[in-house]
Amino acid sequence: MIGIHDAFSTRYAKARVRFLEAAAAGGLAIESHAHPLAGRDGEPLAMDVARDGAPDADKLLIVSSACHGVEGYCGSGVQVFALHDQEWRARARAAGVAVLYVHALNPYGFSHLRRTTHENVDLNRNFQDFSKPLPVNAGYREIAPLLLPAVWPPNAENQAAVQHYLATKGQQAWQAAISAGQYEFADGMFYGGHEPTWSNRTLRGVLGAHGGAARRIAWIDLHTGLGESGVGERIYAGRNDPEAIERARRWWGGGGATPLTSIYDGSSTSAPLTGMMWSAVAEECPAAEYTGIALEYGTLPILQMLQALRAEHWLHQHPEAPAEQAAQIKADMLTAFYTDTDAWRGQIISQARQALFQAVDGLNS
């Protein structure tokens, strides 16, 4: 068993080594899908996949990290700890559940402390049918001139305009306008893209290769940034189907856990989103019954988190920024999505472990 502290890393390269070593020590087959670009330290990047269980298992649990790059510092720690957790692995094997660990869905953002992919795309807004008209986010269009000003920190005029918006329309409207997903401003925030990204295409290949034999698939996608610090909100991640929502609620809503929430009924801290990643399961594994959640751990208050995102995105548009300012913005970005304390990490592991056991019990019910 590994200590909780030692399961986590604050550099992508170290996180990847810990994941690969844990998978190898556990005797798991590993496949690595090389990313076309290098990391911030010049290191190779990859979406690494390890499968624990029979290749023909009809019950499959997917555990994924770093859909939103920088959030991988949390998700990777959960995966590494799980790979060392013999009690957990034995429970999954006894239930006939194969576990598919997908490490670093977005390795570029993971390494470079970005939320987006190298294409400047929010991966969880990128799963669209691009042959059809894309959703229009009128709220983002309205605030786009405010989000990324010419200078950072924002000047008094920009700050006053943002405060006026918050005072008149509210924090929820601000969050929704920014984060719902938009397909109009390619250099903007929460951009969903104009075609499938590298991560989108690669993940689809992984799902097709590993999910073909499964008749029941569960997915826990690990996220950070929303909600109360250290609290893992279980956000339903699937179609607006009452039967599937109720199934997810039975699996993950008990045992003293936080109640299952949903973007469909407004109970989640997340705004309603477009182009979400879970839709790929139905397309790549159409024979399987699917049940999934995003396990979303809180870090900072929402306005602070969004401010850190604005700053990092401004930096992306202004690579000429002074080195000291750039370093501070990146440090603030990491803090917004990963709380570097043992108390927070302990909360993360205990809640993730409960959700993993619940997923196996659900698949086996």
Buried (B, 14 or more C-beta within 10 A) or exposed (E): EBEBEEBBBEBBBEBBBBBBEBBEEBEBEBEBBEBEBEBBEEBBBBBBBBBBBEEEBBBBBBBBBBBBBBBBBBBBBBBBBBBBBEEBBEBBBEBBBBBBBBBBBBBBBBBBBBBBBBBBBBBBBBBBEBEEEBBEBEBBBEBBEBBBBEEBEBEEEBEEBBEEBEEEBEEEBBBBBBBBBBBBBEEBBBBBBEEBBBBBEBBBEBBEBBBBBBBBBBBBBBBBBBBEBBBBBBBBBBBEEEEBBEBBBBBBBEEEBBEBBBBBEEBBBBBEBBBBBBBBBEEBBEEBBBBBBBBBBBBBEBEEBBBBBBBBBBBBBBEEBEEEBBEBBBEBBBBBBBBEEEEBBEBBBEBBBBBBBBBBBBBBE
